[in-house]
């Protein structure tokens, strides 16, 4: 794997990143650096990673509560694997 030196030039929140393929126009904010042409995250910040983890946790909690409302706790498979399910999620 070759080491790539990336030089950036900041113009406010917009910056150019020079790489082996040429210049890339990017935007930097509190969530990270976004490639404006491809509209993808180039580098995320800790805040962005925490945001994504909390969003995934909310989705899992919502799915768990939906199944719990449908009688999940009375299923035989749930009784068998209850401890591993509770251990792998923060849902209660």
C-alpha positions as MATLAB code, in Angstrom:
seq = 'XXXXXXXXXXXXXXXXXXXXXXXXXXXXXXXXXXXXXXXXXXXXXXXXXXXXXXXXXXXXXXXXXXXXXXXXXXXXXXXXXXXXXXXXXXXX';
ca = [
       0.000    0.000    0.000;
       1.512    3.291   -1.095;
       1.530    6.354    1.109;
      -0.423    9.220   -0.447;
       0.400   12.757    0.609;
      -2.723   14.894    0.643;
      -2.397   18.639    0.651;
      -5.464   20.683    1.469;
      -6.206   24.322    0.904;
      -9.017   25.721    3.034;
     -11.358   28.373    1.709;
     -13.785   28.748    4.602;
     -15.716   25.491    4.771;
     -14.800   24.492    1.211;
     -11.411   22.911    0.556;
      -9.489   21.319   -2.286;
      -7.759   18.003   -1.621;
      -4.852   17.168   -3.920;
      -4.342   13.453   -4.462;
      -2.970   11.142   -7.145;
      -6.162   11.523   -9.212;
      -6.062   15.335   -9.136;
      -7.936   17.921   -7.117;
     -11.142   17.114   -5.260;
     -13.594   19.765   -4.093;
     -14.742   19.000   -0.548;
     -16.846   20.571    2.174;
     -15.918   20.304    5.853;
     -18.403   20.601    8.716;
     -18.869   19.196   12.215;
     -19.629   15.724   10.789;
     -16.531   15.418    8.612;
     -15.295   15.981    5.051;
     -17.728   15.388    2.165;
     -16.770   15.051   -1.515;
     -19.063   17.545   -3.260;
     -18.951   15.842   -6.667;
     -19.675   12.279   -5.514;
     -21.654   13.368   -2.418;
     -19.972   10.806   -0.172;
     -18.295   11.112    3.228;
     -14.510   11.129    2.771;
     -13.654   11.272    6.466;
     -16.036   11.311    9.402;
     -15.510   12.915   12.784;
     -16.148   11.348   16.188;
     -19.413   13.289   16.366;
     -20.564   11.750   13.050;
     -19.692    8.229   14.232;
     -21.580    8.769   17.490;
     -24.555   10.133   15.534;
     -24.614    7.014   13.312;
     -24.334    4.661   16.307;
     -27.181    6.410   18.125;
     -29.334    6.256   14.991;
     -28.692    2.506   14.639;
     -29.445    1.993   18.340;
     -32.765    3.807   17.917;
     -33.678    1.567   14.963;
     -32.813   -1.588   16.905;
     -34.761   -0.431   19.955;
     -37.778    0.380   17.796;
     -37.661   -3.048   16.117;
     -37.289   -4.783   19.498;
     -40.211   -2.864   20.994;
     -42.367   -3.663   17.941;
     -41.637   -7.386   18.302;
     -42.143   -7.188   22.055;
     -45.579   -5.685   21.433;
     -46.400   -8.638   19.153;
     -45.649  -11.109   21.913;
     -41.926  -11.732   21.491;
     -41.423  -12.543   25.171;
     -43.778  -15.531   24.930;
     -42.050  -17.156   21.926;
     -40.185  -20.397   22.618;
     -37.154  -19.259   20.584;
     -36.978  -16.059   22.646;
     -37.052  -18.009   25.905;
     -34.197  -20.177   24.644;
     -31.967  -17.257   23.586;
     -33.125  -14.536   26.001;
     -29.782  -14.046   27.760;
     -27.794  -13.662   24.530;
     -30.376  -11.229   23.105;
     -30.337   -9.090   26.253;
     -26.534   -9.205   26.370;
     -26.061   -8.090   22.776;
     -28.429   -5.126   22.929;
     -29.179   -2.261   25.255;
     -32.925   -2.823   24.889;
     -34.949   -3.686   27.932;
];
